[in-house]
């Protein structure tokens, strides 16, 4: 529907993406997909220098510090 209106979409398929879309509780997004999303975000939404009050990576929620996210 969006492409029919002229919207340009970027796609980042990954192994298991169909399972993730149909039931995200049964899928783990590969770190390569997360890295791809982060690279896309950096290209499209550049950030300003880190401010003093920004959280450090060590302050991430425990769920994001699990081994499969490293």
N, C-alpha and C positions, 0 to 999 in steps of 0.2 A: 504494500500500500504506500509506504513512504517513497520507495523508488519510483513508483508511478507518478508521484508528485514532483519528481526531480531531485529528491534527496540522495546524496552520495553516501553510501554505507561502506565502512571498512569491516572486513570479516577476519576473524582469527579462530579458525577451527582448531580443535585439539582432540586427541584421542579420548573418547568417552563423552564428547560434547552432547550427543543425542541423549544419553542417559542423564546428563546434568540438566538438560532442558526439561525432560519428562519427569524427573524426580531427583532434585538436587541433594536429597538426604542420602542417596545411594551412590553418590559420586564424589571423588576428590579431584579438584581442579589441579592439573599438573603445574609445577613451579614454572615450567617454560611458558605456560599460558599466562600466569600471573606476571611474569617478566615482560611478556609481550604487551599486556595491558598497561603495565607501568611505563614501558617505552612509548606507547601510543599516547598515554596521558602527558608524558613529558614533552612530546612533540606538539601536542595541541593545546596544552595548558601549562606553559612554563611557569616556574615558581620564582618568587623573589628569594633573596638570601634568607637563610634560616634565622628566625628571630630567637631571642634569648628565652622566650617563654614557650617555644615549640617543644613538644615531647621528643625525647630521644628514642632511637630504636629500642633501647632496653626497656622502655616504658610501654611497649606494645602489650595488648591483652595476652594472657597466657595462651589462649587458643591460637594466636598467630605466632607464638614462639615454638610451637611444636616442630619436631624434626622434619616433617614433610613440607614445611614452609620455608626451610632454610636452604 
